[in-house]
C-alpha cells in the first residue's frame, strides 16, 4: 500500500458520500423505491421492444416465405425499387404524410414515420426502421464503431451557429425555404438552411421524402419578430396567476394540483387549458426526450402554473419580451418535448407565473396565445 | 419484475449507483447506466447459475456499458435537453478537493478509471477485475499502474516525491 493508493481510496469514498448526500437532498425519501419504479418501467419497455422485434422478424420471415416463391415463379422481372440515389429533394409536399409525425429543432421542422426513434445522437440499433437526430453543430453523425448496426433510415436536424457564413454550393428551394446543398458522407443528403440556422441531413430509402417535409418550426413562428397576431373574437380570456391570456373557447379548462410532467407536450392534455396551483413537483425523473414519435403525440394546449412548484431557473432563459407591459422570459430548452416555457413576472408576486404552451401544428395558435399574455 | 430480483435491486442497487457515479462522474448519468445494466441483467437472469451471480453479472454489464459509451464519439456531447437547472451543487462543491485528485481521476482513460474504481472502491482482486473487464490480470496490473502514475503526475500535492 502506498500513499497515492490511500489518497485515491479516500477521495473516492469522500466523493461518493458527497454525491449521495446531494442526490438524497434532490430526491428526499425512497431512493431505492425510485430506482425500483424506474427500473420496472424500463424493463417493461425492454420487454415490449423485444416482443415487437420478435414479431417484426416473424413477419419479415413470413413475408419472405410467401413472396419469394411467387417472385421466382413470376415470368416478368420483379418490380423492386432500387436504392434511392442522393439527388435534389423535390420542392413539394409541405404536408405531413399520414402516419408521420412532425419533429422540430430550433427554427426547423421535418416529418418522419411515427415509428422512428428520436435521439440526440447516432443510434446503434438495427431493430428500428429509422431515427431522427436532434442535435447541435458539434453532434457527429459519423459512426466509427464497426460494431454499430444502424437503422436503414436516418434524418437529422442540427442547429448551426447563427453567425455562420452561408456555405457555397448548389442552391435549391424546399417548400419555399432556400437551402444550400453541402457535401456529405456517401449516402447522405445534406442541406444547410441559412434562414432557419440548421443543417438537415438524411440517409436511407426515405431520405428524400423526409427532407421534402422541411418547414419552419412552430417555435420560430411564435418567436418571429413582427406584429402580434390578433386574438380572434371567439377566443376566451383567462385570468389566473396574476396574468391574463387568451385561448380558443373550445378548449377545456382544468384546474390541477399537479406540476411536472415527463414528456412535455407529449403528455399535455390536448386542447386544454390547465391551471395548476401545485405546491410540490410531482412525477419522477423523466426521460430526456421521447424515444418514439407518434402521430398526434404533440398537442396544442396551455398549462399555467401559479403554485410554488412552478418554477423556471433564470439560467434557462433564452430571451425576454415585454408583453403588454409585463416581462416574459422564455425558454425553449425543452423544445424537444414540444413546449415553450414562459416565465411571466407579475408585479406583486414573489415568483413568476409559468406558462407552458404546446407547440404542435403550425405555430399560429401558440403565437396568438403567447402574444395575448398580459396583466389582468 | 420478480420478487427475488426486486430484493436484489433494493439491497445492491445503491452500491451499483456508487460505482457508476465514480465511473461516470455524474450521479444521474450513473443511475441511468445502473438501470440499463439492471435491465439487461434482469432479462438474462434465468441464464445465470444462481442468485449470487446477479451482482457480479450486473457489475460486469455496468462496466461494459460504461466502457462502450466512452468508446463512442459522442460521449463528450451533452444533449441540450439535459442541461441541469441548477448551475452547481453545494454539497459536491463543498467536498474537499483533495489535491485535484477528482478531476485527474475523471481524465483517466475509461479502462484505467474502471480498474481503479474496482480496485480501490470495490476492493476487488486483480483476478476479479480481469473477469469483469474481460482481460488478463496482467492487463489489469498495467492499467492500474499507468492510472496511478498519471494521478501522481497530475495531483498538485506540495512536496510529493513518489
Boltz contact constraints between the chains, C-beta under 6 A:
constraints:
  - contact:
      token1: [A, 4]
      token2: [B, 148]
      max_distance: 6.0
  - contact:
      token1: [A, 4]
      token2: [B, 152]
      max_distance: 6.0
  - contact:
      token1: [A, 8]
      token2: [B, 120]
      max_distance: 6.0
  - contact:
      token1: [A, 9]
      token2: [B, 120]
      max_distance: 6.0
  - contact:
      token1: [A, 11]
      token2: [B, 98]
      max_distance: 6.0
  - contact:
      token1: [A, 11]
      token2: [B, 101]
      max_distance: 6.0
  - contact:
      token1: [A, 12]
      token2: [B, 22]
      max_distance: 6.0
  - contact:
      token1: [A, 12]
      token2: [B, 121]
      max_distance: 6.0
  - contact:
      token1: [A, 14]
      token2: [B, 95]
      max_distance: 6.0
  - contact:
      token1: [A, 15]
      token2: [B, 102]
      max_distance: 6.0
  - contact:
      token1: [A, 16]
      token2: [B, 18]
      max_distance: 6.0
  - contact:
      token1: [A, 18]
      token2: [B, 91]
      max_distance: 6.0
  - contact:
      token1: [A, 18]
      token2: [B, 92]
      max_distance: 6.0
  - contact:
      token1: [A, 18]
      token2: [B, 95]
      max_distance: 6.0
  - contact:
      token1: [A, 19]
      token2: [B, 21]
      max_distance: 6.0
  - contact:
      token1: [A, 19]
      token2: [B, 27]
      max_distance: 6.0
  - contact:
      token1: [A, 21]
      token2: [B, 91]
      max_distance: 6.0
  - contact:
      token1: [A, 22]
      token2: [B, 89]
      max_distance: 6.0
  - contact:
      token1: [A, 22]
      token2: [B, 91]
      max_distance: 6.0
  - contact:
      token1: [A, 22]
      token2: [B, 92]
      max_distance: 6.0
  - contact:
      token1: [A, 23]
      token2: [B, 27]
      max_distance: 6.0
  - contact:
      token1: [A, 32]
      token2: [B, 10]
      max_distance: 6.0
  - contact:
      token1: [A, 32]
      token2: [B, 13]
      max_distance: 6.0
  - contact:
      token1: [A, 35]
      token2: [B, 13]
      max_distance: 6.0
  - contact:
      token1: [A, 36]
      token2: [B, 9]
      max_distance: 6.0
  - contact:
      token1: [A, 38]
      token2: [B, 35]
      max_distance: 6.0
  - contact:
      token1: [A, 39]
      token2: [B, 35]
      max_distance: 6.0
  - contact:
      token1: [A, 39]
      token2: [B, 38]
      max_distance: 6.0
  - contact:
      token1: [A, 40]
      token2: [B, 1]
      max_distance: 6.0
  - contact:
      token1: [A, 42]
      token2: [B, 35]
      max_distance: 6.0
  - contact:
      token1: [A, 42]
      token2: [B, 39]
      max_distance: 6.0
  - contact:
      token1: [A, 43]
      token2: [B, 1]
      max_distance: 6.0
  - contact:
      token1: [A, 43]
      token2: [B, 39]
      max_distance: 6.0
  - contact:
      token1: [A, 43]
      token2: [B, 42]
      max_distance: 6.0
  - contact:
      token1: [A, 46]
      token2: [B, 39]
      max_distance: 6.0
  - contact:
      token1: [A, 120]
      token2: [B, 79]
      max_distance: 6.0
  - contact:
      token1: [A, 121]
      token2: [B, 74]
      max_distance: 6.0
  - contact:
      token1: [A, 138]
      token2: [B, 77]
      max_distance: 6.0
  - contact:
      token1: [A, 140]
      token2: [B, 73]
      max_distance: 6.0
  - contact:
      token1: [A, 140]
      token2: [B, 74]
      max_distance: 6.0
  - contact:
      token1: [A, 144]
      token2: [B, 73]
      max_distance: 6.0
  - contact:
      token1: [A, 288]
      token2: [B, 81]
      max_distance: 6.0
  - contact:
      token1: [A, 288]
      token2: [B, 82]
      max_distance: 6.0
  - contact:
      token1: [A, 289]
      token2: [B, 81]
      max_distance: 6.0
  - contact:
      token1: [A, 313]
      token2: [B, 85]
      max_distance: 6.0
  - contact:
      token1: [A, 315]
      token2: [B, 87]
      max_distance: 6.0
  - contact:
      token1: [A, 333]
      token2: [B, 83]
      max_distance: 6.0
  - contact:
      token1: [A, 336]
      token2: [B, 81]
      max_distance: 6.0
